Amino acid sequence: MSRKLEYGWNGKMLLIDVAAQTSEVLDISELCDEYIGCRGIAAKLVEEYGHPGVGAYDDDNDLIYMVGPCCGTPVLAGSRGYFFGVGPQCYPEHWTRSSIGGRANLGMKQCGVDGIILKHKSKEPVVIEVTDDTKEPVHFYDGTPYWGALSVDTQKMMKQKFGQETESCVIGPAGENLVRFAGVFSDRDNAAAQAGFGAVFGDKKIKAVVFNGHQGTRVQDLDTILKLREECFGLKAIPKQRDPLPGTMGIGSAPTGAKIITQEILDKGEASYITQKGNACAGCGIPCHLAGYTFVRGSKGAYQTNCDTTNSSKCVAKFVYGWAALCPMELEWLEKGLGRNYRWPMDFRRGAECAYMINNYGLNSWEVVSLFMWLTELECAGVDMDKLTGVHWDVDDPTLFPRIIEMYVYRRGFGNQLAEGMARCGEEMGGIYRKYSDHAVQGMCNHSLGTGGWFALKYPYWISCALMAAVGTRDPMSDQGHKYPDFCGRREPFLRLPELAKEYYGADGTIDPDPAWKESMDEETYHDMAYAQKEYVSRTMELYGIILGSGVFCDTVYPQTLAPKREDRGYKGDWEMMAKLLTAVTGVEYDNESLFARAEKIWNMERCYNVLEVGRCKKDDMQIIHCHDARDGDWTTGTKIDPVRFEKLLDRYYKLVGWDENGIPTREKLLELGLDKYNERIKEIRARGGHA
């Protein structure tokens, strides 16, 4: 039954059969209010139409691409989107999600739909055009002329063919060659990178999906949206400035002092242009991660790229410019094992070339950097790297890493194995190769667990991150967890704020103990406190994460945890901001209580589907205890997850959220949430405690 929607949502999706080259309109108007949008609606769609147990490269792996009601409105940082499906990078393969920025999200919304579903496979390469023509909204074109083209080149060619106002989601050669960590790219370098959905595009022979529409999005209360937008800027203390010159390139290293001085690069003529820019998401107005992308133009690579190239990097991708020892413990490992104080040296040309290759080949930069780290760990352990890789291993050679990237993009030699991703490489090769595989769970690398680029998140603060990773379907930190460290001193004013944390998470002691207390506390008491109350942290972050992913809001800005310059507010942000914005956009009266109720239902739907497809249970959730095996602990304290304490924490989490002792939602919880259909579907799995 169709429902008239005036504001925010379009209430329609397009079901696109890639094999038959047909499409039909799917009415989702009845779902919009209850499931908010995007992540919530996708959970309902996979419940109704999913195929539990389907593999990433099976014909029935339907790929969903959606936006939320805020997309295309002036809501600050409200125009992101998500892909959903069975991810090739996931280990084991299962249904998950990957967020994407850029302007393709708006482009799709302007076609009069909230999402598309890509079904089945084409036999030959195809380009799909989605329009706002209500009679014939989808057109199919031969993609053969574009097959093999680089990601950014493909985006340019799509604009040349379909018009400069169009936007597109494309893949590069990595997706075509089914590299398991290939992403879907938009607007140059915005990507749905995690999970490997670029390889699903490649398996379906989809080179590009082009959006060619001009419809606007109506909102219920524009004045309130504009007012709230300014409040967000003020509460977050976001500077309104344009394109500053970053002082350094890459990631600085405190123990070694290693860094690349940007002005020196320009003075030497190694680049013609370097700047720090905000994200390209429509209507955003703030730098991504509050720091932005580093854009480089006119750099000549050491291996193959010429000086006409443009590249960009942010977050973990900045490590391609160099990885010097990040902390004293890593410095000791590297000096002892390698006789040097870096994994790979600071090198502007090499870094710029790798950044260019990541974006243009269409790769997940998290996995690229983690693979490099894995290889240097193996080098440190004494592995014959020339024999392993099939090339002369010399990290001081600026062509080494570009050559390795090319090897796995085109599946040459050892690159064919690397293209399967580090988790599978480690499992298949076993022994020392598995030990140093930097993957917590789900086939995705460690993130916020006190290792690698997040080494500075010290024990016990990473315990909450470990719990979130244990019970999720992907690395949770990069789409719902960036706000977690706020109350324990990560953000300005760099204060530890236990009273705010108590109010936010709904329990006392959620960020205890302070690492500084270790010297004055009994050791057992200290560790007991480290695991206490962390179930409340995970629960709160998950619920906010679902609201984020349904809106869709960017977790650089939301939830508005802190107001860093507002001592008069006790540094407290506006925790109802997303509810206020959704109300102003859609006209539906939302508050945190009603949104949390919806989010709890969606969270349980996702868990139930994961139970159906892979028999998800406690045994799987406990795999997180191996995340520190590589170095026998985190990088600042040498602490590992305590299996006994973590299992007790997991049991408390299960009780809090209404799951049984095996981590499967109880019959009573599903009845409470109106999910009795799932009760029938999972009852046999529940009876045997999980797994097929």
HELIX and SHEET records of a PDB file:
HELIX    1   1 CYS A   32  TYR A   35  1                                   4    
HELIX    2   2 ARG A   39  TYR A   49  1                                  11    
HELIX    3   3 ALA A  104  LYS A  109  1                                   6    
HELIX    4   4 THR A  144  TYR A  146  5                                   3    
HELIX    5   5 SER A  151  PHE A  162  1                                  12    
HELIX    6   6 PRO A  173  GLU A  176  1                                   4    
HELIX    7   7 GLN A  194  GLY A  196  5                                   3    
HELIX    8   8 PHE A  197  ASP A  203  1                                   7    
HELIX    9   9 LEU A  222  LYS A  236  1                                  15    
HELIX   10  10 THR A  262  ASP A  267  1                                   6    
HELIX   11  11 CYS A  288  LEU A  290  5                                   3    
HELIX   12  12 CYS A  315  TYR A  321  5                                   7    
HELIX   13  13 PRO A  328  LEU A  338  1                                  11    
HELIX   14  14 PHE A  348  TYR A  361  1                                  14    
HELIX   15  15 SER A  365  CYS A  380  1                                  16    
HELIX   16  16 MET A  385  THR A  389  1                                   5    
HELIX   17  17 LEU A  400  VAL A  409  1                                  10    
HELIX   18  18 GLY A  415  LEU A  418  1                                   4    
HELIX   19  19 MET A  422  MET A  429  1                                   8    
HELIX   20  20 GLY A  431  LYS A  435  1                                   5    
HELIX   21  21 GLY A  452  TRP A  454  5                                   3    
HELIX   22  22 TRP A  462  VAL A  471  1                                  10    
HELIX   23  23 MET A  477  GLN A  480  1                                   4    
HELIX   24  24 TYR A  484  PHE A  487  5                                   4    
HELIX   25  25 PRO A  498  TYR A  505  1                                   8    
HELIX   26  26 PRO A  515  SER A  520  5                                   6    
HELIX   27  27 GLU A  523  TYR A  531  1                                   9    
HELIX   28  28 LYS A  534  GLY A  551  1                                  18    
HELIX   29  29 GLU A  567  ARG A  569  5                                   3    
HELIX   30  30 MET A  577  THR A  586  1                                  10    
HELIX   31  31 ASN A  592  VAL A  614  1                                  23    
HELIX   32  32 LYS A  618  ASP A  621  1                                   4    
HELIX   33  33 MET A  622  HIS A  626  5                                   5    
HELIX   34  34 PRO A  643  VAL A  657  1                                  15    
HELIX   35  35 ARG A  667  GLU A  672  1                                   6    
HELIX   36  36 ASP A  676  ARG A  688  1                                  13    
SHEET    1   A 6 THR A  22  ASP A  27  0                                        
SHEET    2   A 6 LYS A  12  ASP A  17 -1                                        
SHEET    3   A 6 GLY A 115  LYS A 119  1                                        
SHEET    4   A 6 LEU A  63  VAL A  67 -1                                        
SHEET    5   A 6 GLY A  81  VAL A  86 -1                                        
SHEET    6   A 6 TRP A  95  ILE A 100 -1                                        
SHEET    1   B 4 VAL A 138  ASP A 142  0                                        
SHEET    2   B 4 VAL A 126  THR A 131 -1                                        
SHEET    3   B 4 ILE A 206  ASN A 212  1                                        
SHEET    4   B 4 GLU A 167  VAL A 170 -1                                        
SHEET    1   C 2 VAL A 184  SER A 186  0                                        
SHEET    2   C 2 ASN A 190  ALA A 192 -1                                        
SHEET    1   D 2 THR A 248  MET A 249  0                                        
SHEET    2   D 2 ILE A 260  ILE A 261 -1                                        
SHEET    1   E 3 TYR A 273  LYS A 277  0                                        
SHEET    2   E 3 TYR A 293  ARG A 297 -1                                        
SHEET    3   E 3 THR A 310  SER A 313 -1                                        
SHEET    1   F 2 TRP A 323  ALA A 324  0                                        
SHEET    2   F 2 TYR A 342  TRP A 344 -1                                        
SHEET    1   G 2 HIS A 439  VAL A 441  0                                        
SHEET    2   G 2 MET A 444  CYS A 445 -1                                        
END                                                                             
